[in-house]
């Protein structure tokens, strides 16, 4: 049973017994291709439980979307004419992900609990994915470095997975105190199966049986983001921002209506508004454009999560926790169509020079590369490493020090005119190399100049479009 209108104690159930008697005051939707003699589909009353409560049985062939909406909550239509337009699908599954900034302290956890319970009161089944509280992950990584200059990645995964487990249990307690049942699950308990790559594992399978059972039992399912378990039964983590990936893969596996990524940022902007105050917020943006920005270093959403959403056709919404559902930026499947989707920077990276043979022996992610004589220049993101010391260089590879990359995304930014604008703007900031792929352009500069370079290039590109 799932409540549709809690304040009226109305519930919708799947009938398994004999014929039920219809309540006079309910307008029950008709099923055009299957009736039970009275012109109606198998939507009927289970009978009155007490003076104010009714249970309505719904044939699986009838869309629950036939119920009307009042005050944003789906309710059966009324014979007295008090039915409302704008019917929506009731009892949908919604996945909400809350970041560390939203859960940074007890007050934040209480506010998230209020938002989750409000969603439940609207008649929705809610699966919540949580990040670690505040700066917990960084603190655990710093602790690891104090103990060992080069900690083993398996042990790092076990260590940092603790953060999300703290968040999930505390949030479950807060939700239960509000009269709504909640159950927390680790990544392995949620059925998130990954490959064997520690620190940056990839999800290869979802077995959400326990999550589905919790939702069917009318509980909020709270999942520890960022983590899973390999087929070798080892705890793994999905890399920085991996809670976004957890939310998206669960949304796809559960058939969720949407996946809402909630943080302290109210959407996707043309640039980080903390760096570019006049950046513009997108009301709607293609997933491909958002993916290109994330791969360039934008931190609102994780690239792996966006790639999976694109592959599975999952609609996302980037919203602020303080704002009601339906706000923020809607991210829809599709190619890049925006002339200027935005600009992103990655500042925590290392520039390496390597001969071709040595480059093949590197087992680290490379953001992009370009030839320098007989060598390759490689930009290696350090986001998933506790410190620069964790980057072990094989023979034939040397470091050129910290580097920043600036990525521009848009339809036409990699055309000759767009490239000329970007190169001209970034050359005064020490442009070391660049690459383009059709809908994005990326240049490498000294990390100290990144913010000034972003502001200058953003202004030039907005003027151009």
Beta strands, then each sheet from edge to edge (+ up, - down):
strand 1: 2-5
strand 2: 10-14
strand 3: 26-27
strand 4: 43-48
strand 5: 54-58
strand 6: 68-70
strand 7: 73-75
strand 8: 77-78
strand 9: 93-98
strand 10: 125-130
strand 11: 182-185
strand 12: 192-194
strand 13: 203-206
strand 14: 220-224
strand 15: 227-230
strand 16: 235-237
strand 17: 258-263
strand 18: 284-286
strand 19: 316-320
strand 20: 329-332
strand 21: 342-355
strand 22: 368-372
strand 23: 375-381
strand 24: 397-409
strand 25: 433-436
strand 26: 440-445
sheet 1: 1+ 2- 5- 4+
sheet 2: 3+ 8-
sheet 3: 6+ 7-
sheet 4: 11+ 14+ 10+ 9+ 17+ 19+ 20- 18-
sheet 5: 13+ 12- 15- 16+
sheet 6: 22+ 23- 21+ 24- 26+ 25-
end
